[in-house]
C-alpha cells in the first residue's frame, strides 16, 4: 500500500528513456560502464532512469563522447499501470 501525493508516487517509479544512437555498441558499452541499466531493442536503446531529468545527463554524456544521438524519448508508467502493480493486478 502507498500513502502520499500523486507526485510522490510517480517520483518512486522508474522512468524509461528510449535512445536512438548511430553507434549502438559504443553507446551501450559506455552507458553500462557508467552505471546505467541498458537494454537493446532492435535499433534503439532503452535505459532505466530514476527521473526524467536523467535524459539531459545521458544525452550530454553521449554527445560529449562523440556519439550521434538522433532520437530521445522519455516515458513513465501510467497511473493505471502503477495502480495495477501496487494491487498485484487486482482491481479494488
Secondary structure, DSSP 8 states (H G I E B T S, - for coil): ---S-HHHHHHTS-EEEEEEESSHHHHHHHHHHTT-EEEEETTEEEEEESSTTHHHHHHHHHHHTT--EEEEEEEE--HHHHHHHHTTT---
